[in-house]
Amino acid sequence: MHLFIMDTYYTIDEKYLQAVEEYQYGEFPKSLQLLNEIITADPLYARAYFQLGLIYYYELKDYQQAGYCFKTCNELEPAFPDVYEHYLHLLAFLNMEKNLHTLKAKALQTPGVDYATIWNMLGEYAEKGKDLNLARKCYEEAFAVVTINKEMDDIEESIKRVAIKQQRTARYFYSIS
């Protein structure tokens, strides 16, 4: 009796779904392997770059490689909404303000992007940079489009926090003068 081992042949889409599943189960090396195989077979498969970006950013902390992957995904498939949140987060984390504002403009024109999350993230970035007026405007934009109650509460807290900071800054300013 002969035992035949059958190779499993994947379409690229099946391999992509397998890579996503491996990532979700914490099997990062296997996911990386599958994603790199996809890119080798089809260097224009944008979503493989997106998944690689997630792994490099969140798991391996390789920010340069993550940026390359997110940027490549965005260039290959600018209408893919999922990449914007993570790419903008990376740019904010790396304090790449010019690139952040350029990508923000694209994100806010892309259907399917979670605009509330984008505006909230931009508010946090502005607040950390002590641009309280911009932070408040961003949080108010986020509040205007948010649809999830928990997120609405969080954004409302951010608006209140910034208002308190603005009041304290104004009081100190007047007391010094």
NORDA-V174468 format. One record per pair of residues at least 24 apart in sequence whose ideal C-beta (glycine too) atoms are under 10 Angstrom apart, sorted by sequence separation. I is the first residue (numbers start at 1). J is the second residue. If there is no record, write none. Layout:
i=[I:I]
j=[J:J]
This chain:
i=[10:31:32:48:49:50:66:67:83:84:118:119:135:138:139:12:13:48:49:88:100:116:117:119:120:136:137:12:15:16:28:29:46:47:49:50:81:84:115:116:119:120:135:136:10:12:15:20:28:32:46:49:50:63:66:67:83:115:116:118:119:135:136:10:19:20:23:28:31:32:44:45:46:48:49:54:58:66:71:78:84:85:89:97:114:116:117:134:12:16:19:22:23:43:46:47:54:57:67:74:78:81:84:85:88:89:92:115:116:117:132:133:136:12:15:20:28:39:46:47:50:53:57:63:64:79:80:81:82:83:84:88:91:92:95:115:116:132:135:136:10:16:20:23:28:45:46:49:51:58:63:78:79:81:82:84:114:115:116:117:120:127:132:135:13:16:19:23:28:44:45:46:50:54:57:58:67:71:74:78:79:80:81:82:85:89:92:93:97:114:115:116:123:132:12:15:19:26:39:43:44:46:47:50:53:57:70:74:79:80:81:84:85:88:92:95:108:114:132:133:13:16:20:35:46:49:53:56:79:84:88:91:92:95:104:114:117:120:124:127:132:12:16:23:47:89:116:120:123:127:130:12:19:23:47:50:57:74:85:89:92:116:119:123:126:132:46:50:53:84:88:92:114:132:120:127:116:123:130]
j=[34:55:56:72:73:74:90:91:107:108:142:143:159:162:163:37:38:73:74:113:125:141:142:144:145:161:162:38:41:42:54:55:72:73:75:76:107:110:141:142:145:146:161:162:37:39:42:47:55:59:73:76:77:90:93:94:110:142:143:145:146:162:163:38:47:48:51:56:59:60:72:73:74:76:77:82:86:94:99:106:112:113:117:125:142:144:145:162:41:45:48:51:52:72:75:76:83:86:96:103:107:110:113:114:117:118:121:144:145:146:161:162:165:42:45:50:58:69:76:77:80:83:87:93:94:109:110:111:112:113:114:118:121:122:125:145:146:162:165:166:41:47:51:54:59:76:77:80:82:89:94:109:110:112:113:115:145:146:147:148:151:158:163:166:45:48:51:55:60:76:77:78:82:86:89:90:99:103:106:110:111:112:113:114:117:121:124:125:129:146:147:148:155:164:45:48:52:59:72:76:77:79:80:83:86:90:103:107:112:113:114:117:118:121:125:128:141:147:165:166:47:50:54:69:80:83:87:90:113:118:122:125:126:129:138:148:151:154:158:161:166:47:51:58:82:124:151:155:158:162:165:48:55:59:83:86:93:110:121:125:128:152:155:159:162:168:83:87:90:121:125:129:151:169:158:165:155:162:169]
